[in-house]
Amino acid sequence: MLEAYLWPTCDSFTPGASFSCVCRFGYNADMEESRRRQHRWKPWATLILTAALAYPLSLGPACMLLERTGYPPTAEEIVKVVYAPLLSLPEPIKRGIVWWEVTCTRFAMRR
């Protein structure tokens, strides 16, 4: 009786399906695949969040660079085109972006 408890047995066999005893006591490839599928979204979410934060934050260093180089006309136009979508954001977010731009420009003027 003790042996029956220690050594699992699989009563039925279905072709293409994994044994329940293998799921409980050993390796199951189906379970590993489902775990991989569950975590596929994490790298993409990290990439999207990083890009969403890096894009508006990069406006400050771009303005600082323009301030230090003396506003070359082509560079100024490029910055205006690249960061134009930030101007269509809601007003509270736009105020934060303008604050960041002014802060970085002031930092550039100090040096």
C-alpha positions as CSV (number, residue, x, y, z in Angstrom):
1,M,0.0,0.0,0.0
2,L,2.8,2.4,0.8
3,E,4.4,1.7,-2.6
4,A,1.3,2.8,-4.4
5,Y,1.4,6.1,-2.6
6,L,5.1,6.7,-3.3
7,W,5.1,5.7,-7.0
8,P,2.4,7.5,-9.0
9,T,0.6,5.6,-11.7
10,C,-1.2,6.8,-14.7
11,D,-4.4,5.0,-15.2
12,S,-5.3,6.1,-18.7
13,F,-3.3,7.0,-21.8
14,T,-4.5,9.6,-24.3
15,P,-2.2,10.1,-27.3
16,G,-0.8,13.6,-27.5
17,A,-1.7,14.4,-23.9
18,S,0.8,14.4,-21.0
19,F,0.4,12.1,-18.1
20,S,-0.9,13.6,-14.9
21,C,1.9,11.8,-12.9
22,V,4.5,13.5,-15.1
23,C,2.9,16.9,-14.4
24,R,3.1,16.3,-10.6
25,F,6.5,14.6,-10.3
26,G,8.6,15.3,-13.4
27,Y,9.3,17.5,-16.4
28,N,6.4,18.7,-18.5
29,A,7.1,20.5,-21.7
30,D,3.6,21.9,-22.0
31,M,3.9,23.6,-18.6
32,E,7.2,25.2,-19.5
33,E,5.7,26.5,-22.8
34,S,2.7,28.1,-21.0
35,R,5.1,29.8,-18.5
36,R,7.1,31.2,-21.4
37,R,3.9,32.5,-23.0
38,Q,2.9,34.2,-19.7
39,H,6.1,36.2,-19.6
40,R,6.4,37.3,-23.3
41,W,4.7,40.6,-22.7
42,K,7.2,41.8,-20.0
43,P,10.1,42.8,-22.4
44,W,7.7,44.6,-24.7
45,A,6.1,46.5,-21.9
46,T,9.5,47.5,-20.6
47,L,10.5,48.7,-24.0
48,I,7.3,50.7,-24.5
49,L,7.5,52.3,-21.0
50,T,11.2,53.2,-21.5
51,A,10.4,54.8,-24.9
52,A,7.4,56.7,-23.5
53,L,9.6,58.2,-20.8
54,A,12.8,58.7,-22.8
55,Y,11.1,60.6,-25.6
56,P,9.8,63.6,-23.6
57,L,12.8,63.6,-21.2
58,S,15.2,63.9,-24.2
59,L,13.7,67.3,-25.0
60,G,15.7,68.9,-22.2
61,P,19.1,67.7,-23.4
62,A,18.2,68.6,-27.0
63,C,17.4,72.2,-25.9
64,M,20.6,72.3,-23.9
65,L,22.6,71.3,-26.9
66,L,20.9,73.9,-29.0
67,E,21.6,76.6,-26.4
68,R,25.3,75.7,-26.2
69,T,25.8,75.5,-30.0
70,G,24.1,78.9,-30.7
71,Y,21.0,77.7,-32.4
72,P,22.0,76.5,-35.9
73,P,19.0,76.9,-38.1
74,T,18.8,73.4,-39.3
75,A,19.2,71.9,-35.9
76,E,16.5,74.1,-34.5
77,E,14.1,73.0,-37.2
78,I,14.9,69.4,-36.7
79,V,14.1,69.7,-32.9
80,K,10.9,71.5,-33.7
81,V,9.7,68.7,-36.0
82,V,10.8,65.8,-33.8
83,Y,9.2,67.2,-30.7
84,A,6.1,68.7,-32.3
85,P,3.8,65.8,-31.0
86,L,4.6,66.9,-27.4
87,L,2.7,70.1,-28.1
88,S,-0.6,68.3,-28.6
89,L,-0.6,66.7,-25.1
90,P,-3.0,67.9,-22.4
91,E,-2.1,71.1,-20.6
92,P,-0.8,69.8,-17.3
93,I,1.6,67.4,-19.1
94,K,2.6,70.2,-21.5
95,R,3.4,72.5,-18.5
96,G,5.7,69.8,-17.1
97,I,7.5,69.4,-20.4
98,V,8.0,73.2,-20.8
99,W,9.3,73.3,-17.2
100,W,11.8,70.5,-18.1
101,E,12.9,72.4,-21.2
102,V,13.4,75.7,-19.4
103,T,15.3,74.0,-16.5
104,C,17.7,72.3,-19.0
105,T,18.2,75.5,-21.0
106,R,19.0,77.4,-17.8
107,F,21.5,74.8,-16.8
108,A,23.2,75.1,-20.2
109,M,23.4,78.9,-19.9
110,R,25.2,78.6,-16.5
111,R,28.1,76.8,-18.0
